Amino acid sequence: MELNIEILAHYLAQEKAHILFPDLKLNSKEILEMQCYQALCQIQQIVRDDTLEDPECFERIERIICVFEQMG
């Protein structure tokens, strides 16, 4: 990272921030619940997928991990 960006990032990390999203219709709880619900729906589809036949469920586990990775 360039020195000027590092200095600026370090300085700003110590400051208070106040961020507004004037057009945002959901609050943080609603956003989290929506994201969690979507992840659970995807996981449910993976668990119910009969085309994944490996006995150790490796493919299912791998796909579930991918769901979480996509969510960050």
N, C-alpha and C positions, 0 to 999 in steps of 0.2 A: 504494500500500500504506500502511496506517496506520503511524504512527511507532512505536508500541509493538511491532508485529509486525516491523518492520524492525530495531529494536534487538535484539529477542529472536532473530531469525534470524541476525543478525551475530554475536551472542554464541555461540549454539549451533554455528555453523559452525566455530568455533575449538576446540570441545571434542571429545574422543574419544567415540565411541558404541559400544555393544555391544548388538547386537540379536539376539534369539533367536526362532526359530519352532519351538516344541517339537513341533508336529504335522507339520512338513514332512518328507516321506519322501525327497525327492530332494536331492542336493547341487548346488552351483552349476554344476558341469560338466554334470551330467545335465540340468538345466533348460535350459542353453544349447544342448546338443545336440538336445533335444526341440524347442525353438523353431526352430532352424536346419533341422531335418529337416522340420518342418511348412511352413516357408517354401519350402524346395526342392520339396516336393510340390505346393504351390500354383503355383509358377513353372513346374514341369513341365506341369501342366494347362494353363496359359496358352500355353506354347510349342506344345503339341500341339493346341490348339483351332483346328480348320479353319474355324470360322465367322468368324474374324478374317482378313479378306482384304486389308487395305490393304498395298500393296507395300513401304512403308517400315517396316512393322511398328509403326507409331505406337501402335495400340491395344494390342498386346502389351506394348510398353515401358511404356505408361501403367499398365497393370494390374500389371505387375511392381513398378513404383514404389509403387503402392498397397499391395502386400503388405508392402513394407518400411516404409511409413508406418504401417500397422496394428500393426507390431511395435514401433514407437517408435524 
